[in-house]
């Protein structure tokens, strides 16, 4: 016997802990599979079969099924076995439904692994790399020059960049691949920017991916729209590498100061950014102490501070270098510090508290050479 039943939004259709009788076929609406207050899966495809496994396996249900929206479903009161015996073609439909569900769950597991590293790598593969935490960025932009700039920015940060010239290509890629962040140009044709932003949130692999808007500097109207629809960060054209990198780090919830520090075999290398905005300097300052702790923990006593790309010695930059010097002095550890910069500015840097004994060299090679002699 079969009958059509309607359920209101948030109504429990199947309760966990029960052994099911019969099963349902979804006609309209969306369902949420819920366990311990967490949504494990969502079902929205018309014709999807649900509630069949409990009766088939004779197990109590481990999760509830709740109507995410108003739902219409057909309830089949017969057992699954009897329906299949009487209608063998139904078995094909059932297999497809189970296959779709398994595919979706696999995608969710892959997405979880991208964020939480829950899967073990296949070490039988000779080409297996232990570094499976690469940052992958999708760039959706139809301006080749801008794409190249963003690719270079990704390369400098050791991120893997993939490009899509339009909305259709971006959607196609997001159905197959998981990205750490997606950059969408707000200059795409025919309102594709906002359309794409909405569609990404309905895809299993991209619904939780941070999305960054690419807006022309000064276009306040578009920037306001981008903020209203929920872009996680904004990057402005023309692109400033330091500010854009910081926006990307923030969007992905990564330590933005990491791009300026490199712990080498025997040296901590600290590159002062070319652009010294207040937010950028604040991000770096917040991580200075942890960087020094990591350096001491690694047994490293040599430091290079690189200010060679600075266009001017601004107050913010001087304050940053001075604070770094103070953190160094706080440790009862004899650090050897060399600053890479213009020798003409030697006295200005040495006037900072804690920097009085720093050596100044013009290049990285000469700085390393000096440290190797000590």
PyMOL commands that set and color helices and strands:
alter all, ss='L'
color gray80, all
select helices_A, chain A and resi 52-57+80-86+88-116+144-156+167-176+189-200+220-228+241-251+256-260+278-297+315-330+343-350+364-373
alter helices_A, ss='H'
color red, helices_A
select strands_A, chain A and resi 2-7+12-14+23-28+31-35+38-43+49-50+64-67+71-76+136-140+160-164+181-185+210-216+233-237+261-263+268-271+302-306+336-340+359-361
alter strands_A, ss='S'
color yellow, strands_A
deselect
rebuild
show_as cartoon
